[in-house]
Amino acid sequence: MDGTQAGETQSNNKYLVAGLGNPGRRYRRNRHNIGFMVIDRLAETAGIQLRRVQSNAIIGDGFLTQQSLILAKPQTYMNKSGTAIASLTRYYRIPLGNLLVIYDEIDLPFGMLRFREQGGSGGHNGMKSIIDQIGQEFPRLRLGVDRPPGYMEPADYVLQNFSDGEASIVDEMINQAVAAIQVFLNDGIEIAMTRFNGQIT
C-alpha cells in the first residue's frame, strides 16, 4: 500500500493535535515549549506512546474521549513547524477543522487559555510557518505566557525557562489545557471556547 492509499484509510473522523516547540533537552522547559508540554501530558492521560517519527515529527496515535487522534511534536524547530504539520495533515487526510495546534502566546496574560477557530499568526513564527503551508482556517489553543519584562526581546524571553515561582501555574495551565482539549474533541470548539477561554482559576 503506498502513502496515498494509507492516508485514505485514515479519514475524516480522526483528529491531529499538535503542540509547538523546539526539540532537544536545552529547550524542554522554555516558555516556547509549552505546546510540547501539553502534548506530553495529553499522551500520559490517554496512554499514548510518543515514539514514532514521521514527517519530521514525533507522533503517537490512539484514543481520547473515544475520539481517534494523532498527537504530534514537530522536530523541525519552531520556525519550520509548518513542514511537519502540513505533511501529517495531508498524509492522514485530516480536515482542517480536526487540526488543533497548541502554542505559547506572549500577547495573553500568564495563565490564560484562549481557543480560536481560525486566524492569523499574531507574529508567532511557528504559526506563521503553518499558515504559510495550509492557510489559517484551523483551530488553535493559545496559552498565555505574558509579555517580556522591560526591554527584553520577545525572542529571548520565550527561550527562557519558566521560573520556579511560575511552576505551579504552568502545571495547572497544562492540566486545564488537557481538560479543554477533551471537551474540544467531544463537544466541539464552541463549547470548549465557552468553558475554557479565560484565566485559570
Secondary structure, DSSP 8 states (H G I E B T S, - for coil): --HHHHHHTS-TT-EEEEE----SGGGTTBGGGHHHHHHHHHHHHHT----EEETTEEEEEEEETTEEEEEEEE-S-GGGHHHHHHHHHHHTT--GGGEEEEEEETTS-TTEEEEESS---TT-HHHHHHHHHH-S-S-EEEEE----STT--HHHHHTSB--GGGHHHHHHHHHHHHHHHHHHHHH-HHHHHHHHSEE--
